[in-house]
């Protein structure tokens, strides 16, 4: 049995956007995939997220992690020997 084919590799910018999106409160694996499919990229989904929350009836905007926070998390993971699987 062979392993499934790998998808396209993410750029550093895309990787940061993916991490920011999945670390956003109330964005789990299913909604993450739905947002990527709907908007075409994590970057586009991040841009639309505040508007989606308001139009969805949210009474407050959920805090989206900053790029600096995502970079710090990736660096800590690298130091620990982890790697991003995306």
PyMOL Python script that loads the backbone (N, CA, C, O; Angstrom):
from pymol import cmd

cmd.read_pdbstr("""\
ATOM      1  N   UNK A   1       0.856  -1.176   0.000  1.00  0.00           N
ATOM      2  CA  UNK A   1       0.000   0.000   0.000  1.00  0.00           C
ATOM      3  C   UNK A   1       0.900   1.236   0.000  1.00  0.00           C
ATOM      4  O   UNK A   1       1.843   1.318   0.786  1.00  0.00           O
ATOM      5  N   UNK A   2       0.614   2.176  -0.863  1.00  0.00           N
ATOM      6  CA  UNK A   2       1.433   3.379  -0.934  1.00  0.00           C
ATOM      7  C   UNK A   2       0.781   4.513  -0.158  1.00  0.00           C
ATOM      8  O   UNK A   2      -0.426   4.521   0.083  1.00  0.00           O
ATOM      9  N   UNK A   3       1.618   5.465   0.224  1.00  0.00           N
ATOM     10  CA  UNK A   3       1.126   6.628   0.963  1.00  0.00           C
ATOM     11  C   UNK A   3       0.368   7.537   0.007  1.00  0.00           C
ATOM     12  O   UNK A   3       0.650   7.552  -1.192  1.00  0.00           O
ATOM     13  N   UNK A   4      -0.595   8.296   0.530  1.00  0.00           N
ATOM     14  CA  UNK A   4      -1.313   9.230  -0.331  1.00  0.00           C
ATOM     15  C   UNK A   4      -0.366  10.286  -0.879  1.00  0.00           C
ATOM     16  O   UNK A   4       0.617  10.641  -0.228  1.00  0.00           O
ATOM     17  N   UNK A   5      -0.654  10.780  -2.053  1.00  0.00           N
ATOM     18  CA  UNK A   5       0.176  11.812  -2.662  1.00  0.00           C
ATOM     19  C   UNK A   5       0.110  13.083  -1.828  1.00  0.00           C
ATOM     20  O   UNK A   5      -0.949  13.477  -1.339  1.00  0.00           O
ATOM     21  N   UNK A   6       1.262  13.709  -1.680  1.00  0.00           N
ATOM     22  CA  UNK A   6       1.327  14.955  -0.923  1.00  0.00           C
ATOM     23  C   UNK A   6       0.772  16.095  -1.766  1.00  0.00           C
ATOM     24  O   UNK A   6       0.936  16.110  -2.986  1.00  0.00           O
ATOM     25  N   UNK A   7       0.129  17.025  -1.127  1.00  0.00           N
ATOM     26  CA  UNK A   7      -0.378  18.202  -1.819  1.00  0.00           C
ATOM     27  C   UNK A   7       0.754  19.193  -2.043  1.00  0.00           C
ATOM     28  O   UNK A   7       1.907  18.902  -1.723  1.00  0.00           O
ATOM     29  N   UNK A   8       0.439  20.345  -2.583  1.00  0.00           N
ATOM     30  CA  UNK A   8       1.471  21.349  -2.811  1.00  0.00           C
ATOM     31  C   UNK A   8       2.059  21.822  -1.484  1.00  0.00           C
ATOM     32  O   UNK A   8       1.363  21.912  -0.472  1.00  0.00           O
ATOM     33  N   UNK A   9       3.342  22.120  -1.515  1.00  0.00           N
ATOM     34  CA  UNK A   9       4.006  22.612  -0.306  1.00  0.00           C
ATOM     35  C   UNK A   9       3.569  24.053  -0.041  1.00  0.00           C
ATOM     36  O   UNK A   9       3.356  24.838  -0.965  1.00  0.00           O
ATOM     37  N   UNK A  10       3.442  24.372   1.229  1.00  0.00           N
ATOM     38  CA  UNK A  10       3.036  25.721   1.615  1.00  0.00           C
ATOM     39  C   UNK A  10       4.251  26.633   1.692  1.00  0.00           C
ATOM     40  O   UNK A  10       5.323  26.212   2.124  1.00  0.00           O
ATOM     41  N   UNK A  11       4.084  27.870   1.276  1.00  0.00           N
ATOM     42  CA  UNK A  11       5.128  28.871   1.472  1.00  0.00           C
ATOM     43  C   UNK A  11       5.135  29.248   2.956  1.00  0.00           C
ATOM     44  O   UNK A  11       4.208  28.904   3.689  1.00  0.00           O
ATOM     45  N   UNK A  12       6.165  29.943   3.389  1.00  0.00           N
ATOM     46  CA  UNK A  12       6.219  30.389   4.785  1.00  0.00           C
ATOM     47  C   UNK A  12       5.017  31.279   5.111  1.00  0.00           C
ATOM     48  O   UNK A  12       4.437  31.179   6.193  1.00  0.00           O
ATOM     49  N   UNK A  13       4.655  32.140   4.177  1.00  0.00           N
ATOM     50  CA  UNK A  13       3.516  33.038   4.386  1.00  0.00           C
ATOM     51  C   UNK A  13       2.217  32.247   4.525  1.00  0.00           C
ATOM     52  O   UNK A  13       1.397  32.542   5.395  1.00  0.00           O
ATOM     53  N   UNK A  14       2.032  31.249   3.673  1.00  0.00           N
ATOM     54  CA  UNK A  14       0.837  30.406   3.756  1.00  0.00           C
ATOM     55  C   UNK A  14       0.810  29.622   5.062  1.00  0.00           C
ATOM     56  O   UNK A  14      -0.240  29.485   5.689  1.00  0.00           O
ATOM     57  N   UNK A  15       1.956  29.114   5.466  1.00  0.00           N
ATOM     58  CA  UNK A  15       2.046  28.337   6.706  1.00  0.00           C
ATOM     59  C   UNK A  15       1.626  29.191   7.901  1.00  0.00           C
ATOM     60  O   UNK A  15       0.892  28.728   8.774  1.00  0.00           O
ATOM     61  N   UNK A  16       2.094  30.438   7.936  1.00  0.00           N
ATOM     62  CA  UNK A  16       1.701  31.348   9.022  1.00  0.00           C
ATOM     63  C   UNK A  16       0.196  31.603   9.007  1.00  0.00           C
ATOM     64  O   UNK A  16      -0.445  31.617  10.058  1.00  0.00           O
ATOM     65  N   UNK A  17      -0.358  31.800   7.832  1.00  0.00           N
ATOM     66  CA  UNK A  17      -1.804  32.044   7.730  1.00  0.00           C
ATOM     67  C   UNK A  17      -2.589  30.823   8.193  1.00  0.00           C
ATOM     68  O   UNK A  17      -3.583  30.960   8.907  1.00  0.00           O
ATOM     69  N   UNK A  18      -2.149  29.624   7.791  1.00  0.00           N
ATOM     70  CA  UNK A  18      -2.824  28.394   8.241  1.00  0.00           C
ATOM     71  C   UNK A  18      -2.807  28.314   9.761  1.00  0.00           C
ATOM     72  O   UNK A  18      -3.830  28.029  10.384  1.00  0.00           O
ATOM     73  N   UNK A  19      -1.643  28.566  10.357  1.00  0.00           N
ATOM     74  CA  UNK A  19      -1.526  28.466  11.810  1.00  0.00           C
ATOM     75  C   UNK A  19      -2.398  29.518  12.494  1.00  0.00           C
ATOM     76  O   UNK A  19      -3.074  29.215  13.477  1.00  0.00           O
ATOM     77  N   UNK A  20      -2.387  30.741  11.988  1.00  0.00           N
ATOM     78  CA  UNK A  20      -3.230  31.787  12.575  1.00  0.00           C
ATOM     79  C   UNK A  20      -4.702  31.402  12.513  1.00  0.00           C
ATOM     80  O   UNK A  20      -5.442  31.601  13.476  1.00  0.00           O
ATOM     81  N   UNK A  21      -5.124  30.851  11.381  1.00  0.00           N
ATOM     82  CA  UNK A  21      -6.531  30.491  11.219  1.00  0.00           C
ATOM     83  C   UNK A  21      -6.923  29.359  12.164  1.00  0.00           C
ATOM     84  O   UNK A  21      -7.954  29.451  12.831  1.00  0.00           O
ATOM     85  N   UNK A  22      -6.133  28.306  12.234  1.00  0.00           N
ATOM     86  CA  UNK A  22      -6.500  27.157  13.073  1.00  0.00           C
ATOM     87  C   UNK A  22      -6.405  27.500  14.559  1.00  0.00           C
ATOM     88  O   UNK A  22      -7.058  26.852  15.377  1.00  0.00           O
ATOM     89  N   UNK A  23      -5.607  28.502  14.925  1.00  0.00           N
ATOM     90  CA  UNK A  23      -5.485  28.920  16.328  1.00  0.00           C
ATOM     91  C   UNK A  23      -6.530  29.963  16.721  1.00  0.00           C
ATOM     92  O   UNK A  23      -6.592  30.368  17.882  1.00  0.00           O
ATOM     93  N   UNK A  24      -7.340  30.396  15.779  1.00  0.00           N
ATOM     94  CA  UNK A  24      -8.395  31.361  16.086  1.00  0.00           C
ATOM     95  C   UNK A  24      -9.500  30.663  16.877  1.00  0.00           C
ATOM     96  O   UNK A  24      -9.956  29.592  16.476  1.00  0.00           O
ATOM     97  N   UNK A  25      -9.939  31.249  17.992  1.00  0.00           N
ATOM     98  CA  UNK A  25     -11.022  30.634  18.766  1.00  0.00           C
ATOM     99  C   UNK A  25     -12.245  30.345  17.889  1.00  0.00           C
ATOM    100  O   UNK A  25     -12.601  31.129  17.009  1.00  0.00           O
ATOM    101  N   UNK A  26     -12.866  29.215  18.151  1.00  0.00           N
ATOM    102  CA  UNK A  26     -14.065  28.749  17.442  1.00  0.00           C
ATOM    103  C   UNK A  26     -13.806  28.282  16.015  1.00  0.00           C
ATOM    104  O   UNK A  26     -14.755  28.013  15.279  1.00  0.00           O
ATOM    105  N   UNK A  27     -12.542  28.180  15.607  1.00  0.00           N
ATOM    106  CA  UNK A  27     -12.214  27.596  14.305  1.00  0.00           C
ATOM    107  C   UNK A  27     -11.573  26.243  14.584  1.00  0.00           C
ATOM    108  O   UNK A  27     -10.420  26.155  15.006  1.00  0.00           O
ATOM    109  N   UNK A  28     -12.342  25.202  14.340  1.00  0.00           N
ATOM    110  CA  UNK A  28     -11.837  23.846  14.505  1.00  0.00           C
ATOM    111  C   UNK A  28     -11.490  23.255  13.149  1.00  0.00           C
ATOM    112  O   UNK A  28     -11.530  23.960  12.141  1.00  0.00           O
ATOM    113  N   UNK A  29     -11.151  21.977  13.110  1.00  0.00           N
ATOM    114  CA  UNK A  29     -10.751  21.348  11.846  1.00  0.00           C
ATOM    115  C   UNK A  29     -11.807  21.443  10.743  1.00  0.00           C
ATOM    116  O   UNK A  29     -11.471  21.703   9.588  1.00  0.00           O
ATOM    117  N   UNK A  30     -13.068  21.235  11.085  1.00  0.00           N
ATOM    118  CA  UNK A  30     -14.118  21.277  10.053  1.00  0.00           C
ATOM    119  C   UNK A  30     -14.316  22.695   9.524  1.00  0.00           C
ATOM    120  O   UNK A  30     -14.379  22.902   8.313  1.00  0.00           O
ATOM    121  N   UNK A  31     -14.416  23.669  10.428  1.00  0.00           N
ATOM    122  CA  UNK A  31     -14.618  25.044   9.958  1.00  0.00           C
ATOM    123  C   UNK A  31     -13.370  25.574   9.256  1.00  0.00           C
ATOM    124  O   UNK A  31     -13.479  26.382   8.334  1.00  0.00           O
ATOM    125  N   UNK A  32     -12.179  25.126   9.684  1.00  0.00           N
ATOM    126  CA  UNK A  32     -10.935  25.497   8.999  1.00  0.00           C
ATOM    127  C   UNK A  32     -11.018  25.079   7.533  1.00  0.00           C
ATOM    128  O   UNK A  32     -10.786  25.890   6.636  1.00  0.00           O
ATOM    129  N   UNK A  33     -11.350  23.815   7.293  1.00  0.00           N
ATOM    130  CA  UNK A  33     -11.434  23.292   5.924  1.00  0.00           C
ATOM    131  C   UNK A  33     -12.530  24.009   5.135  1.00  0.00           C
ATOM    132  O   UNK A  33     -12.338  24.326   3.961  1.00  0.00           O
ATOM    133  N   UNK A  34     -13.669  24.266   5.766  1.00  0.00           N
ATOM    134  CA  UNK A  34     -14.753  24.990   5.089  1.00  0.00           C
ATOM    135  C   UNK A  34     -14.309  26.394   4.673  1.00  0.00           C
ATOM    136  O   UNK A  34     -14.605  26.843   3.566  1.00  0.00           O
ATOM    137  N   UNK A  35     -13.598  27.077   5.567  1.00  0.00           N
ATOM    138  CA  UNK A  35     -13.119  28.427   5.254  1.00  0.00           C
ATOM    139  C   UNK A  35     -12.110  28.409   4.107  1.00  0.00           C
ATOM    140  O   UNK A  35     -12.166  29.257   3.216  1.00  0.00           O
ATOM    141  N   UNK A  36     -11.189  27.443   4.129  1.00  0.00           N
ATOM    142  CA  UNK A  36     -10.201  27.322   3.045  1.00  0.00           C
ATOM    143  C   UNK A  36     -10.927  27.051   1.725  1.00  0.00           C
ATOM    144  O   UNK A  36     -10.627  27.677   0.708  1.00  0.00           O
ATOM    145  N   UNK A  37     -11.867  26.130   1.744  1.00  0.00           N
ATOM    146  CA  UNK A  37     -12.606  25.795   0.520  1.00  0.00           C
ATOM    147  C   UNK A  37     -13.427  26.983   0.014  1.00  0.00           C
ATOM    148  O   UNK A  37     -13.498  27.226  -1.190  1.00  0.00           O
ATOM    149  N   UNK A  38     -14.037  27.710   0.929  1.00  0.00           N
ATOM    150  CA  UNK A  38     -14.900  28.833   0.531  1.00  0.00           C
ATOM    151  C   UNK A  38     -14.109  30.010  -0.024  1.00  0.00           C
ATOM    152  O   UNK A  38     -14.504  30.620  -1.017  1.00  0.00           O
ATOM    153  N   UNK A  39     -12.971  30.330   0.632  1.00  0.00           N
ATOM    154  CA  UNK A  39     -12.226  31.535   0.255  1.00  0.00           C
ATOM    155  C   UNK A  39     -10.950  31.255  -0.529  1.00  0.00           C
ATOM    156  O   UNK A  39     -10.308  32.191  -1.005  1.00  0.00           O
ATOM    157  N   UNK A  40     -10.573  30.000  -0.671  1.00  0.00           N
ATOM    158  CA  UNK A  40      -9.437  29.646  -1.509  1.00  0.00           C
ATOM    159  C   UNK A  40      -8.094  29.632  -0.822  1.00  0.00           C
ATOM    160  O   UNK A  40      -7.151  29.019  -1.323  1.00  0.00           O
ATOM    161  N   UNK A  41      -7.987  30.294   0.314  1.00  0.00           N
ATOM    162  CA  UNK A  41      -6.722  30.304   1.053  1.00  0.00           C
ATOM    163  C   UNK A  41      -6.986  30.730   2.490  1.00  0.00           C
ATOM    164  O   UNK A  41      -8.016  31.326   2.804  1.00  0.00           O
ATOM    165  N   UNK A  42      -6.034  30.411   3.349  1.00  0.00           N
ATOM    166  CA  UNK A  42      -6.148  30.839   4.743  1.00  0.00           C
ATOM    167  C   UNK A  42      -6.033  32.356   4.840  1.00  0.00           C
ATOM    168  O   UNK A  42      -6.702  32.984   5.660  1.00  0.00           O
ATOM    169  N   UNK A  43      -5.181  32.941   3.999  1.00  0.00           N
ATOM    170  CA  UNK A  43      -5.024  34.397   4.022  1.00  0.00           C
ATOM    171  C   UNK A  43      -6.348  35.095   3.713  1.00  0.00           C
ATOM    172  O   UNK A  43      -6.734  36.041   4.399  1.00  0.00           O
ATOM    173  N   UNK A  44      -7.033  34.624   2.684  1.00  0.00           N
ATOM    174  CA  UNK A  44      -8.323  35.219   2.318  1.00  0.00           C
ATOM    175  C   UNK A  44      -9.359  34.984   3.418  1.00  0.00           C
ATOM    176  O   UNK A  44     -10.158  35.868   3.723  1.00  0.00           O
ATOM    177  N   UNK A  45      -9.341  33.797   4.006  1.00  0.00           N
ATOM    178  CA  UNK A  45     -10.278  33.490   5.090  1.00  0.00           C
ATOM    179  C   UNK A  45     -10.039  34.407   6.285  1.00  0.00           C
ATOM    180  O   UNK A  45     -10.994  34.885   6.898  1.00  0.00           O
ATOM    181  N   UNK A  46      -8.781  34.657   6.619  1.00  0.00           N
ATOM    182  CA  UNK A  46      -8.464  35.547   7.737  1.00  0.00           C
ATOM    183  C   UNK A  46      -8.993  36.958   7.483  1.00  0.00           C
ATOM    184  O   UNK A  46      -9.481  37.617   8.402  1.00  0.00           O
ATOM    185  N   UNK A  47      -8.896  37.415   6.243  1.00  0.00           N
ATOM    186  CA  UNK A  47      -9.399  38.749   5.910  1.00  0.00           C
ATOM    187  C   UNK A  47     -10.913  38.833   6.081  1.00  0.00           C
ATOM    188  O   UNK A  47     -11.435  39.866   6.501  1.00  0.00           O
ATOM    189  N   UNK A  48     -11.615  37.758   5.760  1.00  0.00           N
ATOM    190  CA  UNK A  48     -13.075  37.754   5.801  1.00  0.00           C
ATOM    191  C   UNK A  48     -13.650  37.368   7.163  1.00  0.00           C
ATOM    192  O   UNK A  48     -14.830  37.607   7.419  1.00  0.00           O
ATOM    193  N   UNK A  49     -12.849  36.787   8.026  1.00  0.00           N
ATOM    194  CA  UNK A  49     -13.353  36.252   9.285  1.00  0.00           C
ATOM    195  C   UNK A  49     -14.101  37.274  10.146  1.00  0.00           C
ATOM    196  O   UNK A  49     -15.190  36.959  10.627  1.00  0.00           O
ATOM    197  N   UNK A  50     -13.572  38.481  10.362  1.00  0.00           N
ATOM    198  CA  UNK A  50     -14.334  39.435  11.185  1.00  0.00           C
ATOM    199  C   UNK A  50     -15.714  39.742  10.599  1.00  0.00           C
ATOM    200  O   UNK A  50     -16.698  39.809  11.335  1.00  0.00           O
ATOM    201  N   UNK A  51     -15.788  39.927   9.292  1.00  0.00           N
ATOM    202  CA  UNK A  51     -17.074  40.202   8.646  1.00  0.00           C
ATOM    203  C   UNK A  51     -18.023  39.011   8.780  1.00  0.00           C
ATOM    204  O   UNK A  51     -19.217  39.191   9.016  1.00  0.00           O
ATOM    205  N   UNK A  52     -17.497  37.801   8.630  1.00  0.00           N
ATOM    206  CA  UNK A  52     -18.322  36.603   8.778  1.00  0.00           C
ATOM    207  C   UNK A  52     -18.892  36.491  10.182  1.00  0.00           C
ATOM    208  O   UNK A  52     -20.050  36.114  10.365  1.00  0.00           O
ATOM    209  N   UNK A  53     -18.073  36.821  11.170  1.00  0.00           N
ATOM    210  CA  UNK A  53     -18.528  36.736  12.557  1.00  0.00           C
ATOM    211  C   UNK A  53     -19.661  37.717  12.823  1.00  0.00           C
ATOM    212  O   UNK A  53     -20.649  37.381  13.476  1.00  0.00           O
ATOM    213  N   UNK A  54     -19.506  38.933  12.308  1.00  0.00           N
ATOM    214  CA  UNK A  54     -20.543  39.947  12.509  1.00  0.00           C
ATOM    215  C   UNK A  54     -21.822  39.543  11.788  1.00  0.00           C
ATOM    216  O   UNK A  54     -22.910  39.616  12.361  1.00  0.00           O
ATOM    217  N   UNK A  55     -21.696  39.118  10.535  1.00  0.00           N
ATOM    218  CA  UNK A  55     -22.894  38.736   9.779  1.00  0.00           C
ATOM    219  C   UNK A  55     -23.530  37.470  10.339  1.00  0.00           C
ATOM    220  O   UNK A  55     -24.717  37.222  10.126  1.00  0.00           O
ATOM    221  N   UNK A  56     -22.741  36.664  11.057  1.00  0.00           N
ATOM    222  CA  UNK A  56     -23.269  35.453  11.672  1.00  0.00           C
ATOM    223  C   UNK A  56     -23.901  35.696  13.027  1.00  0.00           C
ATOM    224  O   UNK A  56     -24.384  34.762  13.667  1.00  0.00           O
ATOM    225  N   UNK A  57     -23.900  36.954  13.470  1.00  0.00           N
ATOM    226  CA  UNK A  57     -24.565  37.289  14.716  1.00  0.00           C
ATOM    227  C   UNK A  57     -23.669  37.311  15.937  1.00  0.00           C
ATOM    228  O   UNK A  57     -24.162  37.406  17.062  1.00  0.00           O
ATOM    229  N   UNK A  58     -22.365  37.226  15.739  1.00  0.00           N
ATOM    230  CA  UNK A  58     -21.457  37.278  16.889  1.00  0.00           C
ATOM    231  C   UNK A  58     -21.577  38.645  17.556  1.00  0.00           C
ATOM    232  O   UNK A  58     -21.649  39.672  16.882  1.00  0.00           O
ATOM    233  N   UNK A  59     -21.597  38.644  18.876  1.00  0.00           N
ATOM    234  CA  UNK A  59     -21.715  39.914  19.584  1.00  0.00           C
ATOM    235  C   UNK A  59     -20.354  40.530  19.892  1.00  0.00           C
ATOM    236  O   UNK A  59     -20.268  41.629  20.441  1.00  0.00           O
ATOM    237  N   UNK A  60     -19.310  39.821  19.539  1.00  0.00           N
ATOM    238  CA  UNK A  60     -17.959  40.375  19.677  1.00  0.00           C
ATOM    239  C   UNK A  60     -17.056  39.713  18.639  1.00  0.00           C
ATOM    240  O   UNK A  60     -17.308  38.595  18.188  1.00  0.00           O
ATOM    241  N   UNK A  61     -16.014  40.423  18.280  1.00  0.00           N
ATOM    242  CA  UNK A  61     -15.045  39.903  17.322  1.00  0.00           C
ATOM    243  C   UNK A  61     -14.067  39.005  18.069  1.00  0.00           C
ATOM    244  O   UNK A  61     -13.521  39.392  19.102  1.00  0.00           O
ATOM    245  N   UNK A  62     -13.854  37.820  17.548  1.00  0.00           N
ATOM    246  CA  UNK A  62     -12.882  36.900  18.133  1.00  0.00           C
ATOM    247  C   UNK A  62     -11.487  37.384  17.759  1.00  0.00           C
ATOM    248  O   UNK A  62     -11.250  37.823  16.634  1.00  0.00           O
ATOM    249  N   UNK A  63     -10.588  37.300  18.697  1.00  0.00           N
ATOM    250  CA  UNK A  63      -9.217  37.741  18.463  1.00  0.00           C
ATOM    251  C   UNK A  63      -8.473  36.729  17.594  1.00  0.00           C
ATOM    252  O   UNK A  63      -8.343  35.562  17.963  1.00  0.00           O
ATOM    253  N   UNK A  64      -7.990  37.179  16.448  1.00  0.00           N
ATOM    254  CA  UNK A  64      -7.199  36.342  15.551  1.00  0.00           C
ATOM    255  C   UNK A  64      -5.736  36.489  15.955  1.00  0.00           C
ATOM    256  O   UNK A  64      -5.253  37.614  16.084  1.00  0.00           O
ATOM    257  N   UNK A  65      -5.017  35.383  16.158  1.00  0.00           N
ATOM    258  CA  UNK A  65      -3.603  35.480  16.526  1.00  0.00           C
ATOM    259  C   UNK A  65      -2.814  36.279  15.483  1.00  0.00           C
ATOM    260  O   UNK A  65      -3.090  36.201  14.286  1.00  0.00           O
ATOM    261  N   UNK A  66      -1.847  37.035  15.949  1.00  0.00           N
ATOM    262  CA  UNK A  66      -1.019  37.839  15.049  1.00  0.00           C
ATOM    263  C   UNK A  66       0.003  36.963  14.335  1.00  0.00           C
ATOM    264  O   UNK A  66       0.262  35.828  14.734  1.00  0.00           O
ATOM    265  N   UNK A  67       0.577  37.519  13.270  1.00  0.00           N
ATOM    266  CA  UNK A  67       1.641  36.815  12.552  1.00  0.00           C
ATOM    267  C   UNK A  67       2.833  36.588  13.484  1.00  0.00           C
ATOM    268  O   UNK A  67       3.471  35.537  13.427  1.00  0.00           O
ATOM    269  N   UNK A  68       3.135  37.565  14.337  1.00  0.00           N
ATOM    270  CA  UNK A  68       4.255  37.418  15.271  1.00  0.00           C
ATOM    271  C   UNK A  68       4.014  36.261  16.239  1.00  0.00           C
ATOM    272  O   UNK A  68       4.943  35.520  16.561  1.00  0.00           O
ATOM    273  N   UNK A  69       2.784  36.102  16.701  1.00  0.00           N
ATOM    274  CA  UNK A  69       2.462  34.985  17.598  1.00  0.00           C
ATOM    275  C   UNK A  69       2.613  33.650  16.877  1.00  0.00           C
ATOM    276  O   UNK A  69       3.128  32.687  17.446  1.00  0.00           O
ATOM    277  N   UNK A  70       2.168  33.593  15.633  1.00  0.00           N
ATOM    278  CA  UNK A  70       2.303  32.359  14.855  1.00  0.00           C
ATOM    279  C   UNK A  70       3.771  32.050  14.582  1.00  0.00           C
ATOM    280  O   UNK A  70       4.190  30.895  14.660  1.00  0.00           O
ATOM    281  N   UNK A  71       4.555  33.082  14.262  1.00  0.00           N
ATOM    282  CA  UNK A  71       5.988  32.881  14.036  1.00  0.00           C
ATOM    283  C   UNK A  71       6.666  32.351  15.294  1.00  0.00           C
ATOM    284  O   UNK A  71       7.502  31.452  15.218  1.00  0.00           O
ATOM    285  N   UNK A  72       6.310  32.903  16.446  1.00  0.00           N
ATOM    286  CA  UNK A  72       6.893  32.444  17.708  1.00  0.00           C
ATOM    287  C   UNK A  72       6.523  30.985  17.974  1.00  0.00           C
ATOM    288  O   UNK A  72       7.355  30.213  18.449  1.00  0.00           O
ATOM    289  N   UNK A  73       5.289  30.607  17.672  1.00  0.00           N
ATOM    290  CA  UNK A  73       4.875  29.213  17.863  1.00  0.00           C
ATOM    291  C   UNK A  73       5.640  28.282  16.928  1.00  0.00           C
ATOM    292  O   UNK A  73       6.085  27.212  17.343  1.00  0.00           O
ATOM    293  N   UNK A  74       5.793  28.683  15.669  1.00  0.00           N
ATOM    294  CA  UNK A  74       6.553  27.859  14.719  1.00  0.00           C
ATOM    295  C   UNK A  74       8.009  27.716  15.152  1.00  0.00           C
ATOM    296  O   UNK A  74       8.588  26.635  15.046  1.00  0.00           O
ATOM    297  N   UNK A  75       8.597  28.800  15.638  1.00  0.00           N
ATOM    298  CA  UNK A  75       9.988  28.746  16.089  1.00  0.00           C
ATOM    299  C   UNK A  75      10.127  27.833  17.302  1.00  0.00           C
ATOM    300  O   UNK A  75      11.072  27.049  17.376  1.00  0.00           O
ATOM    301  N   UNK A  76       9.207  27.923  18.245  1.00  0.00           N
ATOM    302  CA  UNK A  76       9.244  27.036  19.414  1.00  0.00           C
ATOM    303  C   UNK A  76       9.100  25.581  18.981  1.00  0.00           C
ATOM    304  O   UNK A  76       9.762  24.699  19.526  1.00  0.00           O
ATOM    305  N   UNK A  77       8.246  25.336  18.013  1.00  0.00           N
ATOM    306  CA  UNK A  77       8.069  23.971  17.502  1.00  0.00           C
ATOM    307  C   UNK A  77       9.347  23.476  16.829  1.00  0.00           C
ATOM    308  O   UNK A  77       9.744  22.326  17.016  1.00  0.00           O
ATOM    309  N   UNK A  78       9.991  24.344  16.045  1.00  0.00           N
ATOM    310  CA  UNK A  78      11.259  23.960  15.398  1.00  0.00           C
ATOM    311  C   UNK A  78      12.310  23.599  16.441  1.00  0.00           C
ATOM    312  O   UNK A  78      13.014  22.599  16.303  1.00  0.00           O
ATOM    313  N   UNK A  79      12.409  24.416  17.481  1.00  0.00           N
ATOM    314  CA  UNK A  79      13.400  24.152  18.533  1.00  0.00           C
ATOM    315  C   UNK A  79      13.126  22.823  19.227  1.00  0.00           C
ATOM    316  O   UNK A  79      14.051  22.153  19.686  1.00  0.00           O
ATOM    317  N   UNK A  80      11.858  22.447  19.302  1.00  0.00           N
ATOM    318  CA  UNK A  80      11.477  21.182  19.946  1.00  0.00           C
ATOM    319  C   UNK A  80      11.590  19.997  18.983  1.00  0.00           C
ATOM    320  O   UNK A  80      11.374  18.850  19.374  1.00  0.00           O
ATOM    321  N   UNK A  81      11.928  20.281  17.729  1.00  0.00           N
ATOM    322  CA  UNK A  81      12.085  19.208  16.755  1.00  0.00           C
ATOM    323  C   UNK A  81      10.817  18.850  16.007  1.00  0.00           C
ATOM    324  O   UNK A  81      10.786  17.859  15.277  1.00  0.00           O
ATOM    325  N   UNK A  82       9.767  19.648  16.179  1.00  0.00           N
ATOM    326  CA  UNK A  82       8.502  19.379  15.482  1.00  0.00           C
ATOM    327  C   UNK A  82       8.552  19.986  14.089  1.00  0.00           C
ATOM    328  O   UNK A  82       9.381  20.848  13.797  1.00  0.00           O
ATOM    329  N   UNK A  83       7.651  19.522  13.242  1.00  0.00           N
ATOM    330  CA  UNK A  83       7.539  20.132  11.921  1.00  0.00           C
ATOM    331  C   UNK A  83       6.071  20.301  11.579  1.00  0.00           C
ATOM    332  O   UNK A  83       5.219  19.562  12.073  1.00  0.00           O
ATOM    333  N   UNK A  84       5.783  21.261  10.747  1.00  0.00           N
ATOM    334  CA  UNK A  84       4.429  21.588  10.335  1.00  0.00           C
ATOM    335  C   UNK A  84       3.978  20.598   9.280  1.00  0.00           C
ATOM    336  O   UNK A  84       4.684  20.365   8.298  1.00  0.00           O
ATOM    337  N   UNK A  85       2.826  20.025   9.474  1.00  0.00           N
ATOM    338  CA  UNK A  85       2.247  19.113   8.492  1.00  0.00           C
ATOM    339  C   UNK A  85       1.016  19.808   7.938  1.00  0.00           C
ATOM    340  O   UNK A  85       0.052  20.046   8.666  1.00  0.00           O
ATOM    341  N   UNK A  86       1.043  20.126   6.682  1.00  0.00           N
ATOM    342  CA  UNK A  86      -0.082  20.849   6.119  1.00  0.00           C
ATOM    343  C   UNK A  86      -0.432  20.388   4.748  1.00  0.00           C
ATOM    344  O   UNK A  86      -1.368  20.910   4.142  1.00  0.00           O
TER     345      UNK A  86
END
""", "prot")
cmd.dss("prot")
cmd.show_as("cartoon", "prot")
cmd.util.cbc("prot")
cmd.orient("prot")
